[in-house]
């Protein structure tokens, strides 16, 4: 049984892990609405890519639509605070 991982695969895994950590730490200073926008754009991009078999236009369109929807999401706590003003 060969359990050796190719050298290129290890670098790809390391690069993906570092990108994930950097991306998550970048959200630390964002407002909740900004976080929702970023999450919506990410989910929309993945959804657009899946639905269009990786088309760049589908990915960008999904990211745009997901970002708009994520921007408009309001939690119960935010709605409560807005109504108390």
PDB file of N, CA, C and O in Angstrom:
ATOM      1  N   UNK A   1       0.844  -1.174   0.000  1.00  0.00           N
ATOM      2  CA  UNK A   1       0.000   0.000   0.000  1.00  0.00           C
ATOM      3  C   UNK A   1       0.890   1.239   0.000  1.00  0.00           C
ATOM      4  O   UNK A   1       1.773   1.372   0.848  1.00  0.00           O
ATOM      5  N   UNK A   2       0.666   2.124  -0.929  1.00  0.00           N
ATOM      6  CA  UNK A   2       1.464   3.330  -1.064  1.00  0.00           C
ATOM      7  C   UNK A   2       0.764   4.488  -0.358  1.00  0.00           C
ATOM      8  O   UNK A   2      -0.305   4.919  -0.790  1.00  0.00           O
ATOM      9  N   UNK A   3       1.355   4.995   0.720  1.00  0.00           N
ATOM     10  CA  UNK A   3       0.760   6.108   1.476  1.00  0.00           C
ATOM     11  C   UNK A   3       1.553   7.392   1.301  1.00  0.00           C
ATOM     12  O   UNK A   3       1.346   8.364   2.028  1.00  0.00           O
ATOM     13  N   UNK A   4       2.452   7.393   0.340  1.00  0.00           N
ATOM     14  CA  UNK A   4       3.274   8.574   0.094  1.00  0.00           C
ATOM     15  C   UNK A   4       2.446   9.657  -0.606  1.00  0.00           C
ATOM     16  O   UNK A   4       1.813   9.403  -1.630  1.00  0.00           O
ATOM     17  N   UNK A   5       2.462  10.864  -0.038  1.00  0.00           N
ATOM     18  CA  UNK A   5       1.745  11.990  -0.634  1.00  0.00           C
ATOM     19  C   UNK A   5       2.726  12.749  -1.530  1.00  0.00           C
ATOM     20  O   UNK A   5       3.813  13.113  -1.082  1.00  0.00           O
ATOM     21  N   UNK A   6       2.360  12.986  -2.773  1.00  0.00           N
ATOM     22  CA  UNK A   6       3.265  13.708  -3.673  1.00  0.00           C
ATOM     23  C   UNK A   6       3.631  15.085  -3.115  1.00  0.00           C
ATOM     24  O   UNK A   6       2.843  15.715  -2.409  1.00  0.00           O
ATOM     25  N   UNK A   7       4.826  15.528  -3.442  1.00  0.00           N
ATOM     26  CA  UNK A   7       5.343  16.801  -2.951  1.00  0.00           C
ATOM     27  C   UNK A   7       4.425  17.966  -3.314  1.00  0.00           C
ATOM     28  O   UNK A   7       4.180  18.831  -2.473  1.00  0.00           O
ATOM     29  N   UNK A   8       3.914  18.010  -4.539  1.00  0.00           N
ATOM     30  CA  UNK A   8       3.054  19.101  -4.987  1.00  0.00           C
ATOM     31  C   UNK A   8       1.756  19.141  -4.205  1.00  0.00           C
ATOM     32  O   UNK A   8       1.229  20.216  -3.918  1.00  0.00           O
ATOM     33  N   UNK A   9       1.242  17.973  -3.861  1.00  0.00           N
ATOM     34  CA  UNK A   9      -0.003  17.896  -3.110  1.00  0.00           C
ATOM     35  C   UNK A   9       0.165  18.470  -1.708  1.00  0.00           C
ATOM     36  O   UNK A   9      -0.744  19.116  -1.186  1.00  0.00           O
ATOM     37  N   UNK A  10       1.325  18.236  -1.097  1.00  0.00           N
ATOM     38  CA  UNK A  10       1.579  18.796   0.233  1.00  0.00           C
ATOM     39  C   UNK A  10       1.634  20.309   0.188  1.00  0.00           C
ATOM     40  O   UNK A  10       1.104  20.974   1.079  1.00  0.00           O
ATOM     41  N   UNK A  11       2.266  20.866  -0.835  1.00  0.00           N
ATOM     42  CA  UNK A  11       2.334  22.325  -0.957  1.00  0.00           C
ATOM     43  C   UNK A  11       0.954  22.924  -1.221  1.00  0.00           C
ATOM     44  O   UNK A  11       0.619  23.993  -0.711  1.00  0.00           O
ATOM     45  N   UNK A  12       0.170  22.226  -2.017  1.00  0.00           N
ATOM     46  CA  UNK A  12      -1.185  22.694  -2.293  1.00  0.00           C
ATOM     47  C   UNK A  12      -2.027  22.687  -1.017  1.00  0.00           C
ATOM     48  O   UNK A  12      -2.790  23.622  -0.772  1.00  0.00           O
ATOM     49  N   UNK A  13      -1.894  21.643  -0.211  1.00  0.00           N
ATOM     50  CA  UNK A  13      -2.619  21.559   1.056  1.00  0.00           C
ATOM     51  C   UNK A  13      -2.175  22.664   2.004  1.00  0.00           C
ATOM     52  O   UNK A  13      -3.008  23.284   2.664  1.00  0.00           O
ATOM     53  N   UNK A  14      -0.890  22.913   2.077  1.00  0.00           N
ATOM     54  CA  UNK A  14      -0.369  23.976   2.932  1.00  0.00           C
ATOM     55  C   UNK A  14      -0.868  25.344   2.476  1.00  0.00           C
ATOM     56  O   UNK A  14      -1.278  26.159   3.302  1.00  0.00           O
ATOM     57  N   UNK A  15      -0.836  25.600   1.176  1.00  0.00           N
ATOM     58  CA  UNK A  15      -1.302  26.880   0.645  1.00  0.00           C
ATOM     59  C   UNK A  15      -2.789  27.075   0.909  1.00  0.00           C
ATOM     60  O   UNK A  15      -3.213  28.173   1.271  1.00  0.00           O
ATOM     61  N   UNK A  16      -3.578  26.035   0.735  1.00  0.00           N
ATOM     62  CA  UNK A  16      -5.021  26.136   0.991  1.00  0.00           C
ATOM     63  C   UNK A  16      -5.293  26.385   2.468  1.00  0.00           C
ATOM     64  O   UNK A  16      -6.179  27.168   2.810  1.00  0.00           O
ATOM     65  N   UNK A  17      -4.546  25.733   3.342  1.00  0.00           N
ATOM     66  CA  UNK A  17      -4.722  25.932   4.787  1.00  0.00           C
ATOM     67  C   UNK A  17      -4.366  27.352   5.203  1.00  0.00           C
ATOM     68  O   UNK A  17      -5.090  27.973   5.981  1.00  0.00           O
ATOM     69  N   UNK A  18      -3.258  27.866   4.690  1.00  0.00           N
ATOM     70  CA  UNK A  18      -2.855  29.234   5.025  1.00  0.00           C
ATOM     71  C   UNK A  18      -3.853  30.260   4.493  1.00  0.00           C
ATOM     72  O   UNK A  18      -4.131  31.262   5.152  1.00  0.00           O
ATOM     73  N   UNK A  19      -4.384  30.009   3.313  1.00  0.00           N
ATOM     74  CA  UNK A  19      -5.393  30.904   2.750  1.00  0.00           C
ATOM     75  C   UNK A  19      -6.652  30.900   3.597  1.00  0.00           C
ATOM     76  O   UNK A  19      -7.249  31.953   3.824  1.00  0.00           O
ATOM     77  N   UNK A  20      -7.060  29.743   4.062  1.00  0.00           N
ATOM     78  CA  UNK A  20      -8.240  29.633   4.919  1.00  0.00           C
ATOM     79  C   UNK A  20      -8.038  30.386   6.229  1.00  0.00           C
ATOM     80  O   UNK A  20      -8.925  31.125   6.654  1.00  0.00           O
ATOM     81  N   UNK A  21      -6.900  30.213   6.867  1.00  0.00           N
ATOM     82  CA  UNK A  21      -6.619  30.908   8.129  1.00  0.00           C
ATOM     83  C   UNK A  21      -6.584  32.416   7.918  1.00  0.00           C
ATOM     84  O   UNK A  21      -7.152  33.165   8.713  1.00  0.00           O
ATOM     85  N   UNK A  22      -5.929  32.864   6.861  1.00  0.00           N
ATOM     86  CA  UNK A  22      -5.865  34.301   6.579  1.00  0.00           C
ATOM     87  C   UNK A  22      -7.255  34.869   6.293  1.00  0.00           C
ATOM     88  O   UNK A  22      -7.585  35.969   6.736  1.00  0.00           O
ATOM     89  N   UNK A  23      -8.055  34.121   5.560  1.00  0.00           N
ATOM     90  CA  UNK A  23      -9.404  34.580   5.243  1.00  0.00           C
ATOM     91  C   UNK A  23     -10.280  34.689   6.474  1.00  0.00           C
ATOM     92  O   UNK A  23     -11.042  35.646   6.608  1.00  0.00           O
ATOM     93  N   UNK A  24     -10.183  33.726   7.373  1.00  0.00           N
ATOM     94  CA  UNK A  24     -10.995  33.761   8.586  1.00  0.00           C
ATOM     95  C   UNK A  24     -10.542  34.857   9.533  1.00  0.00           C
ATOM     96  O   UNK A  24     -11.377  35.490  10.179  1.00  0.00           O
ATOM     97  N   UNK A  25      -9.254  35.095   9.631  1.00  0.00           N
ATOM     98  CA  UNK A  25      -8.770  36.140  10.536  1.00  0.00           C
ATOM     99  C   UNK A  25      -9.072  37.530   9.991  1.00  0.00           C
ATOM    100  O   UNK A  25      -9.119  38.490  10.759  1.00  0.00           O
ATOM    101  N   UNK A  26      -9.275  37.657   8.693  1.00  0.00           N
ATOM    102  CA  UNK A  26      -9.591  38.959   8.106  1.00  0.00           C
ATOM    103  C   UNK A  26     -10.984  39.427   8.504  1.00  0.00           C
ATOM    104  O   UNK A  26     -11.266  40.623   8.431  1.00  0.00           O
ATOM    105  N   UNK A  27     -11.854  38.533   8.918  1.00  0.00           N
ATOM    106  CA  UNK A  27     -13.226  38.880   9.293  1.00  0.00           C
ATOM    107  C   UNK A  27     -13.336  39.395  10.728  1.00  0.00           C
ATOM    108  O   UNK A  27     -14.424  39.777  11.158  1.00  0.00           O
ATOM    109  N   UNK A  28     -12.240  39.411  11.471  1.00  0.00           N
ATOM    110  CA  UNK A  28     -12.303  39.762  12.886  1.00  0.00           C
ATOM    111  C   UNK A  28     -12.796  41.183  13.130  1.00  0.00           C
ATOM    112  O   UNK A  28     -13.539  41.402  14.086  1.00  0.00           O
ATOM    113  N   UNK A  29     -12.418  42.146  12.316  1.00  0.00           N
ATOM    114  CA  UNK A  29     -12.796  43.522  12.549  1.00  0.00           C
ATOM    115  C   UNK A  29     -14.007  43.975  11.753  1.00  0.00           C
ATOM    116  O   UNK A  29     -14.326  45.164  11.732  1.00  0.00           O
ATOM    117  N   UNK A  30     -14.680  43.047  11.102  1.00  0.00           N
ATOM    118  CA  UNK A  30     -15.814  43.406  10.255  1.00  0.00           C
ATOM    119  C   UNK A  30     -17.099  43.500  11.068  1.00  0.00           C
ATOM    120  O   UNK A  30     -17.254  42.832  12.091  1.00  0.00           O
ATOM    121  N   UNK A  31     -18.014  44.337  10.598  1.00  0.00           N
ATOM    122  CA  UNK A  31     -19.339  44.385  11.219  1.00  0.00           C
ATOM    123  C   UNK A  31     -20.091  43.116  10.849  1.00  0.00           C
ATOM    124  O   UNK A  31     -19.681  42.378   9.953  1.00  0.00           O
ATOM    125  N   UNK A  32     -21.183  42.870  11.537  1.00  0.00           N
ATOM    126  CA  UNK A  32     -21.972  41.668  11.255  1.00  0.00           C
ATOM    127  C   UNK A  32     -22.520  41.699   9.826  1.00  0.00           C
ATOM    128  O   UNK A  32     -22.573  40.669   9.155  1.00  0.00           O
ATOM    129  N   UNK A  33     -22.923  42.881   9.366  1.00  0.00           N
ATOM    130  CA  UNK A  33     -23.453  42.998   8.009  1.00  0.00           C
ATOM    131  C   UNK A  33     -22.357  42.707   6.980  1.00  0.00           C
ATOM    132  O   UNK A  33     -22.613  42.054   5.969  1.00  0.00           O
ATOM    133  N   UNK A  34     -21.136  43.192   7.235  1.00  0.00           N
ATOM    134  CA  UNK A  34     -20.022  42.908   6.334  1.00  0.00           C
ATOM    135  C   UNK A  34     -19.705  41.413   6.309  1.00  0.00           C
ATOM    136  O   UNK A  34     -19.417  40.856   5.250  1.00  0.00           O
ATOM    137  N   UNK A  35     -19.756  40.763   7.474  1.00  0.00           N
ATOM    138  CA  UNK A  35     -19.515  39.327   7.541  1.00  0.00           C
ATOM    139  C   UNK A  35     -20.578  38.571   6.752  1.00  0.00           C
ATOM    140  O   UNK A  35     -20.263  37.640   6.011  1.00  0.00           O
ATOM    141  N   UNK A  36     -21.839  38.974   6.914  1.00  0.00           N
ATOM    142  CA  UNK A  36     -22.912  38.316   6.161  1.00  0.00           C
ATOM    143  C   UNK A  36     -22.723  38.490   4.657  1.00  0.00           C
ATOM    144  O   UNK A  36     -22.984  37.570   3.881  1.00  0.00           O
ATOM    145  N   UNK A  37     -22.271  39.669   4.252  1.00  0.00           N
ATOM    146  CA  UNK A  37     -22.027  39.923   2.830  1.00  0.00           C
ATOM    147  C   UNK A  37     -20.922  39.012   2.305  1.00  0.00           C
ATOM    148  O   UNK A  37     -21.059  38.414   1.238  1.00  0.00           O
ATOM    149  N   UNK A  38     -19.829  38.908   3.055  1.00  0.00           N
ATOM    150  CA  UNK A  38     -18.706  38.062   2.628  1.00  0.00           C
ATOM    151  C   UNK A  38     -19.109  36.589   2.582  1.00  0.00           C
ATOM    152  O   UNK A  38     -18.760  35.879   1.639  1.00  0.00           O
ATOM    153  N   UNK A  39     -19.830  36.138   3.580  1.00  0.00           N
ATOM    154  CA  UNK A  39     -20.278  34.743   3.601  1.00  0.00           C
ATOM    155  C   UNK A  39     -21.234  34.477   2.438  1.00  0.00           C
ATOM    156  O   UNK A  39     -21.131  33.453   1.762  1.00  0.00           O
ATOM    157  N   UNK A  40     -22.155  35.398   2.214  1.00  0.00           N
ATOM    158  CA  UNK A  40     -23.097  35.240   1.101  1.00  0.00           C
ATOM    159  C   UNK A  40     -22.382  35.191  -0.239  1.00  0.00           C
ATOM    160  O   UNK A  40     -22.740  34.396  -1.108  1.00  0.00           O
ATOM    161  N   UNK A  41     -21.372  36.037  -0.411  1.00  0.00           N
ATOM    162  CA  UNK A  41     -20.613  36.039  -1.662  1.00  0.00           C
ATOM    163  C   UNK A  41     -19.861  34.721  -1.844  1.00  0.00           C
ATOM    164  O   UNK A  41     -19.806  34.185  -2.950  1.00  0.00           O
ATOM    165  N   UNK A  42     -19.287  34.206  -0.773  1.00  0.00           N
ATOM    166  CA  UNK A  42     -18.569  32.934  -0.859  1.00  0.00           C
ATOM    167  C   UNK A  42     -19.485  31.767  -1.195  1.00  0.00           C
ATOM    168  O   UNK A  42     -19.177  30.946  -2.058  1.00  0.00           O
ATOM    169  N   UNK A  43     -20.610  31.708  -0.502  1.00  0.00           N
ATOM    170  CA  UNK A  43     -21.569  30.631  -0.749  1.00  0.00           C
ATOM    171  C   UNK A  43     -22.152  30.767  -2.159  1.00  0.00           C
ATOM    172  O   UNK A  43     -22.326  29.773  -2.865  1.00  0.00           O
ATOM    173  N   UNK A  44     -22.450  32.001  -2.557  1.00  0.00           N
ATOM    174  CA  UNK A  44     -22.981  32.222  -3.904  1.00  0.00           C
ATOM    175  C   UNK A  44     -21.993  31.837  -4.985  1.00  0.00           C
ATOM    176  O   UNK A  44     -22.379  31.278  -6.011  1.00  0.00           O
ATOM    177  N   UNK A  45     -20.715  32.131  -4.762  1.00  0.00           N
ATOM    178  CA  UNK A  45     -19.685  31.766  -5.745  1.00  0.00           C
ATOM    179  C   UNK A  45     -19.588  30.253  -5.898  1.00  0.00           C
ATOM    180  O   UNK A  45     -19.497  29.739  -7.013  1.00  0.00           O
ATOM    181  N   UNK A  46     -19.607  29.549  -4.782  1.00  0.00           N
ATOM    182  CA  UNK A  46     -19.545  28.086  -4.847  1.00  0.00           C
ATOM    183  C   UNK A  46     -20.797  27.550  -5.539  1.00  0.00           C
ATOM    184  O   UNK A  46     -20.709  26.676  -6.402  1.00  0.00           O
ATOM    185  N   UNK A  47     -21.961  28.076  -5.157  1.00  0.00           N
ATOM    186  CA  UNK A  47     -23.204  27.635  -5.788  1.00  0.00           C
ATOM    187  C   UNK A  47     -23.225  27.918  -7.281  1.00  0.00           C
ATOM    188  O   UNK A  47     -23.642  27.075  -8.075  1.00  0.00           O
ATOM    189  N   UNK A  48     -22.772  29.110  -7.659  1.00  0.00           N
ATOM    190  CA  UNK A  48     -22.728  29.456  -9.080  1.00  0.00           C
ATOM    191  C   UNK A  48     -21.778  28.570  -9.857  1.00  0.00           C
ATOM    192  O   UNK A  48     -22.065  28.179 -10.989  1.00  0.00           O
ATOM    193  N   UNK A  49     -20.651  28.254  -9.252  1.00  0.00           N
ATOM    194  CA  UNK A  49     -19.679  27.385  -9.923  1.00  0.00           C
ATOM    195  C   UNK A  49     -20.231  25.973 -10.090  1.00  0.00           C
ATOM    196  O   UNK A  49     -20.035  25.345 -11.131  1.00  0.00           O
ATOM    197  N   UNK A  50     -20.916  25.478  -9.070  1.00  0.00           N
ATOM    198  CA  UNK A  50     -21.474  24.122  -9.142  1.00  0.00           C
ATOM    199  C   UNK A  50     -22.581  24.058 -10.192  1.00  0.00           C
ATOM    200  O   UNK A  50     -22.639  23.125 -10.992  1.00  0.00           O
ATOM    201  N   UNK A  51     -23.456  25.062 -10.179  1.00  0.00           N
ATOM    202  CA  UNK A  51     -24.592  25.034 -11.105  1.00  0.00           C
ATOM    203  C   UNK A  51     -24.189  25.223 -12.566  1.00  0.00           C
ATOM    204  O   UNK A  51     -24.892  24.764 -13.466  1.00  0.00           O
ATOM    205  N   UNK A  52     -23.056  25.898 -12.809  1.00  0.00           N
ATOM    206  CA  UNK A  52     -22.635  26.160 -14.189  1.00  0.00           C
ATOM    207  C   UNK A  52     -21.387  25.374 -14.577  1.00  0.00           C
ATOM    208  O   UNK A  52     -20.706  25.725 -15.541  1.00  0.00           O
ATOM    209  N   UNK A  53     -21.092  24.330 -13.844  1.00  0.00           N
ATOM    210  CA  UNK A  53     -19.919  23.479 -14.114  1.00  0.00           C
ATOM    211  C   UNK A  53     -18.613  24.259 -14.159  1.00  0.00           C
ATOM    212  O   UNK A  53     -17.767  23.999 -15.014  1.00  0.00           O
ATOM    213  N   UNK A  54     -18.441  25.211 -13.250  1.00  0.00           N
ATOM    214  CA  UNK A  54     -17.194  25.945 -13.126  1.00  0.00           C
ATOM    215  C   UNK A  54     -17.041  27.136 -14.047  1.00  0.00           C
ATOM    216  O   UNK A  54     -15.936  27.657 -14.197  1.00  0.00           O
ATOM    217  N   UNK A  55     -18.109  27.574 -14.659  1.00  0.00           N
ATOM    218  CA  UNK A  55     -18.049  28.734 -15.543  1.00  0.00           C
ATOM    219  C   UNK A  55     -17.674  29.978 -14.735  1.00  0.00           C
ATOM    220  O   UNK A  55     -18.209  30.202 -13.649  1.00  0.00           O
ATOM    221  N   UNK A  56     -16.758  30.780 -15.264  1.00  0.00           N
ATOM    222  CA  UNK A  56     -16.345  32.006 -14.570  1.00  0.00           C
ATOM    223  C   UNK A  56     -17.512  32.970 -14.423  1.00  0.00           C
ATOM    224  O   UNK A  56     -17.668  33.599 -13.376  1.00  0.00           O
ATOM    225  N   UNK A  57     -18.321  33.090 -15.445  1.00  0.00           N
ATOM    226  CA  UNK A  57     -19.481  33.977 -15.390  1.00  0.00           C
ATOM    227  C   UNK A  57     -20.484  33.503 -14.343  1.00  0.00           C
ATOM    228  O   UNK A  57     -21.038  34.319 -13.605  1.00  0.00           O
ATOM    229  N   UNK A  58     -20.720  32.217 -14.270  1.00  0.00           N
ATOM    230  CA  UNK A  58     -21.627  31.661 -13.267  1.00  0.00           C
ATOM    231  C   UNK A  58     -21.105  31.860 -11.858  1.00  0.00           C
ATOM    232  O   UNK A  58     -21.873  32.146 -10.940  1.00  0.00           O
ATOM    233  N   UNK A  59     -19.788  31.708 -11.681  1.00  0.00           N
ATOM    234  CA  UNK A  59     -19.178  31.907 -10.374  1.00  0.00           C
ATOM    235  C   UNK A  59     -19.292  33.360  -9.939  1.00  0.00           C
ATOM    236  O   UNK A  59     -19.669  33.644  -8.801  1.00  0.00           O
ATOM    237  N   UNK A  60     -18.968  34.280 -10.841  1.00  0.00           N
ATOM    238  CA  UNK A  60     -19.065  35.707 -10.504  1.00  0.00           C
ATOM    239  C   UNK A  60     -20.509  36.131 -10.274  1.00  0.00           C
ATOM    240  O   UNK A  60     -20.795  36.911  -9.365  1.00  0.00           O
ATOM    241  N   UNK A  61     -21.413  35.622 -11.093  1.00  0.00           N
ATOM    242  CA  UNK A  61     -22.825  35.941 -10.905  1.00  0.00           C
ATOM    243  C   UNK A  61     -23.345  35.426  -9.578  1.00  0.00           C
ATOM    244  O   UNK A  61     -24.075  36.129  -8.880  1.00  0.00           O
ATOM    245  N   UNK A  62     -22.976  34.209  -9.226  1.00  0.00           N
ATOM    246  CA  UNK A  62     -23.376  33.643  -7.938  1.00  0.00           C
ATOM    247  C   UNK A  62     -22.816  34.433  -6.775  1.00  0.00           C
ATOM    248  O   UNK A  62     -23.504  34.642  -5.776  1.00  0.00           O
ATOM    249  N   UNK A  63     -21.562  34.878  -6.894  1.00  0.00           N
ATOM    250  CA  UNK A  63     -20.948  35.679  -5.832  1.00  0.00           C
ATOM    251  C   UNK A  63     -21.675  37.010  -5.675  1.00  0.00           C
ATOM    252  O   UNK A  63     -21.911  37.459  -4.553  1.00  0.00           O
ATOM    253  N   UNK A  64     -22.026  37.637  -6.781  1.00  0.00           N
ATOM    254  CA  UNK A  64     -22.723  38.921  -6.717  1.00  0.00           C
ATOM    255  C   UNK A  64     -24.100  38.773  -6.079  1.00  0.00           C
ATOM    256  O   UNK A  64     -24.471  39.552  -5.201  1.00  0.00           O
ATOM    257  N   UNK A  65     -24.845  37.783  -6.517  1.00  0.00           N
ATOM    258  CA  UNK A  65     -26.184  37.567  -5.967  1.00  0.00           C
ATOM    259  C   UNK A  65     -26.106  37.174  -4.491  1.00  0.00           C
ATOM    260  O   UNK A  65     -26.876  37.672  -3.669  1.00  0.00           O
ATOM    261  N   UNK A  66     -25.181  36.286  -4.162  1.00  0.00           N
ATOM    262  CA  UNK A  66     -25.008  35.875  -2.772  1.00  0.00           C
ATOM    263  C   UNK A  66     -24.582  37.029  -1.876  1.00  0.00           C
ATOM    264  O   UNK A  66     -25.030  37.122  -0.733  1.00  0.00           O
ATOM    265  N   UNK A  67     -23.723  37.908  -2.379  1.00  0.00           N
ATOM    266  CA  UNK A  67     -23.300  39.068  -1.599  1.00  0.00           C
ATOM    267  C   UNK A  67     -24.447  40.016  -1.312  1.00  0.00           C
ATOM    268  O   UNK A  67     -24.559  40.544  -0.206  1.00  0.00           O
ATOM    269  N   UNK A  68     -25.296  40.235  -2.298  1.00  0.00           N
ATOM    270  CA  UNK A  68     -26.458  41.114  -2.102  1.00  0.00           C
ATOM    271  C   UNK A  68     -27.415  40.507  -1.078  1.00  0.00           C
ATOM    272  O   UNK A  68     -27.895  41.204  -0.184  1.00  0.00           O
ATOM    273  N   UNK A  69     -27.689  39.220  -1.207  1.00  0.00           N
ATOM    274  CA  UNK A  69     -28.585  38.561  -0.256  1.00  0.00           C
ATOM    275  C   UNK A  69     -27.980  38.577   1.142  1.00  0.00           C
ATOM    276  O   UNK A  69     -28.677  38.870   2.113  1.00  0.00           O
ATOM    277  N   UNK A  70     -26.697  38.268   1.255  1.00  0.00           N
ATOM    278  CA  UNK A  70     -26.038  38.284   2.559  1.00  0.00           C
ATOM    279  C   UNK A  70     -26.049  39.656   3.197  1.00  0.00           C
ATOM    280  O   UNK A  70     -26.156  39.780   4.417  1.00  0.00           O
ATOM    281  N   UNK A  71     -25.938  40.685   2.379  1.00  0.00           N
ATOM    282  CA  UNK A  71     -25.957  42.058   2.883  1.00  0.00           C
ATOM    283  C   UNK A  71     -27.309  42.420   3.470  1.00  0.00           C
ATOM    284  O   UNK A  71     -27.384  43.226   4.397  1.00  0.00           O
ATOM    285  N   UNK A  72     -28.368  41.844   2.952  1.00  0.00           N
ATOM    286  CA  UNK A  72     -29.715  42.186   3.387  1.00  0.00           C
ATOM    287  C   UNK A  72     -30.207  41.358   4.566  1.00  0.00           C
ATOM    288  O   UNK A  72     -31.259  41.656   5.131  1.00  0.00           O
ATOM    289  N   UNK A  73     -29.469  40.329   4.944  1.00  0.00           N
ATOM    290  CA  UNK A  73     -29.877  39.479   6.065  1.00  0.00           C
ATOM    291  C   UNK A  73     -29.713  40.253   7.366  1.00  0.00           C
ATOM    292  O   UNK A  73     -28.693  40.901   7.600  1.00  0.00           O
ATOM    293  N   UNK A  74     -30.727  40.172   8.192  1.00  0.00           N
ATOM    294  CA  UNK A  74     -30.709  40.864   9.478  1.00  0.00           C
ATOM    295  C   UNK A  74     -31.103  39.862  10.554  1.00  0.00           C
ATOM    296  O   UNK A  74     -32.131  39.194  10.435  1.00  0.00           O
ATOM    297  N   UNK A  75     -30.298  39.752  11.601  1.00  0.00           N
ATOM    298  CA  UNK A  75     -30.600  38.816  12.670  1.00  0.00           C
ATOM    299  C   UNK A  75     -31.687  39.386  13.569  1.00  0.00           C
ATOM    300  O   UNK A  75     -31.982  40.580  13.519  1.00  0.00           O
ATOM    301  N   UNK A  76     -32.276  38.531  14.388  1.00  0.00           N
ATOM    302  CA  UNK A  76     -33.305  38.971  15.323  1.00  0.00           C
ATOM    303  C   UNK A  76     -32.751  40.008  16.294  1.00  0.00           C
ATOM    304  O   UNK A  76     -33.444  40.960  16.654  1.00  0.00           O
ATOM    305  N   UNK A  77     -31.505  39.822  16.717  1.00  0.00           N
ATOM    306  CA  UNK A  77     -30.883  40.765  17.647  1.00  0.00           C
ATOM    307  C   UNK A  77     -30.713  42.144  17.003  1.00  0.00           C
ATOM    308  O   UNK A  77     -30.977  43.167  17.635  1.00  0.00           O
ATOM    309  N   UNK A  78     -30.278  42.165  15.762  1.00  0.00           N
ATOM    310  CA  UNK A  78     -30.122  43.450  15.065  1.00  0.00           C
ATOM    311  C   UNK A  78     -31.469  44.128  14.865  1.00  0.00           C
ATOM    312  O   UNK A  78     -31.583  45.344  15.020  1.00  0.00           O
ATOM    313  N   UNK A  79     -32.483  43.354  14.523  1.00  0.00           N
ATOM    314  CA  UNK A  79     -33.822  43.904  14.331  1.00  0.00           C
ATOM    315  C   UNK A  79     -34.348  44.472  15.650  1.00  0.00           C
ATOM    316  O   UNK A  79     -34.975  45.531  15.663  1.00  0.00           O
ATOM    317  N   UNK A  80     -34.094  43.771  16.760  1.00  0.00           N
ATOM    318  CA  UNK A  80     -34.519  44.234  18.073  1.00  0.00           C
ATOM    319  C   UNK A  80     -33.838  45.552  18.427  1.00  0.00           C
ATOM    320  O   UNK A  80     -34.484  46.486  18.901  1.00  0.00           O
ATOM    321  N   UNK A  81     -32.523  45.621  18.192  1.00  0.00           N
ATOM    322  CA  UNK A  81     -31.782  46.863  18.485  1.00  0.00           C
ATOM    323  C   UNK A  81     -32.268  48.019  17.631  1.00  0.00           C
ATOM    324  O   UNK A  81     -32.384  49.145  18.117  1.00  0.00           O
ATOM    325  N   UNK A  82     -32.555  47.751  16.354  1.00  0.00           N
ATOM    326  CA  UNK A  82     -33.029  48.804  15.467  1.00  0.00           C
ATOM    327  C   UNK A  82     -34.388  49.330  15.914  1.00  0.00           C
ATOM    328  O   UNK A  82     -34.636  50.534  15.852  1.00  0.00           O
ATOM    329  N   UNK A  83     -35.263  48.446  16.361  1.00  0.00           N
ATOM    330  CA  UNK A  83     -36.593  48.836  16.772  1.00  0.00           C
ATOM    331  C   UNK A  83     -36.621  49.539  18.132  1.00  0.00           C
ATOM    332  O   UNK A  83     -37.577  50.253  18.435  1.00  0.00           O
ATOM    333  N   UNK A  84     -35.590  49.346  18.949  1.00  0.00           N
ATOM    334  CA  UNK A  84     -35.528  49.979  20.273  1.00  0.00           C
ATOM    335  C   UNK A  84     -35.098  51.430  20.197  1.00  0.00           C
ATOM    336  O   UNK A  84     -35.273  52.170  21.164  1.00  0.00           O
ATOM    337  N   UNK A  85     -34.546  51.852  19.085  1.00  0.00           N
ATOM    338  CA  UNK A  85     -34.027  53.225  18.962  1.00  0.00           C
ATOM    339  C   UNK A  85     -35.137  54.219  18.882  1.00  0.00           C
ATOM    340  O   UNK A  85     -34.885  55.419  18.776  1.00  0.00           O
TER     341      UNK A  85
END
